[in-house]
């Protein structure tokens, strides 16, 4: 992998803790951009990179959206950036405050109304129904009593706002249902909407797209081959799914979407090959899979931010297999793996054996960026010392995510701008 020289434009990533941010650093650097990152965690994933030209420690979005916004506004006024790229849920805040950001930096986002609709699980479910797109059997409940009345199992219970498996309960019986209802009530989740979806066996697939003012400009689809921590992908493979591409085009047109949009869906094991949509993320998700298949969504998103209007619809090659060693090790431990199992997984990753044969590491590009492997080595050592540590490690991160309280603090379209 070689960088395209001479671009010299500066991109500010809105956070540096997520796997999506870590991969965006690689993709953007290979496209020739100078990348800076802001994050509240001084030891976030992107700190372990020689590709990040500068790190800015900022308030956490979830705990202090007002402080985070003030920090970003001060930073883009003080330092020149060509593009602000909302790589995670910061897009919710930026869409709300787009008019305050626009005079200082280029950014590609839809209207706040469209962003909220795609971001909320209940509102996205209603959008699917409006467009006649398939989803698992779904009902929206208003309180704990209505939730406890559910009788058919298994089901998946979701808060309307939640990312990376936060706010999601797999419920198999009445006892687990009561526990989920109690946890939701304690968290104040019933002040918003709660979804109950029938559990469907099948393959998990992901599709991410870039839109130019409602028109589909690029799409990448991949299938989960092996599961990692928090439902993430340890191994994935790029595929072509024309029906999903058509559905994404309809969603983007309906929302007049501008920027990146991703969906997750299940292809049921009943042989009908019909995608059942289960989630929407108004952002890019781990863009290296797309780049390695020949579809540079991160570069396209930057160019779109700068006002370019791409022609046609870009789509990469099918059959490109990629993996994340960090997710693979955590997934092995979370599945009950012993120290011996984790040693074996380390060996297979290092030697590209077993499921990693012919696969490319997407999260830690050691030859290009040797410090990127440090977090993986630390996790491997911790898991070898105690495989049970896998249950604690993913929960350490999350200050870049929003919850119901954060969404309320950010406000609605009719509220005054934050801080003004």
ABEGO torsion letter per residue (X at the ends): XBBBBGAGBBBBBABAABAAAAAAAAAAAAAGBBBBBBBABAABAAABBAABABBBBBBBAAABAAAAAAAAAAAAAABBBABBBBABAAAAAAAAAAAAAAAABBBBBBBAAAAAAAABAAAAAAAAAAAGBBBBBBBBBABAAAAAABABOBBBBBBABEBGGBGBBBBABAAAAAAAAAAAAAAGAAABBBBBBBBBBEBBBBBBBBBBGGBBABBBBBBBABBBBGGBBABBBBBBBAAAAAAAAAAAAAAGBBEBBBBBBBBBAAGAGBBBBABBBBBBBGAAAAAAAGBBAAAAAAAAAAGBBBBEBBBBBBGBBBBBAAAAAAAAAAAGBBAAAAAAAAAAAAAGBEAABGBBBAABBAAABAAAAAAAAAAAAAAAABAAAAAAAAAABGAABBBAAAAAAAEBAABBBBGX
